[in-house]
Amino acid sequence: MKSKEKALKLIDKFFPLVKTRKQQKQCALILVSAIIMENLRYDYTPFEGSRTAYFLEVEKEILAL
């Protein structure tokens, strides 16, 4: 799944909980940040193709939306 698709999917998952798009984006950013921090425990440096690099791209896409 491309990073933009993943970003939209994560934002949409928060629809039942919060109604505004801004709040949905904030929730998705919190989730992605937690995933990145957890992955950095294993990927000390995010290399191309790693899960950390993927979620860094997802984070950029969420911010761009």
Order of alpha helices (4+ residues) and beta strands (2+ residues): alpha-alpha-alpha
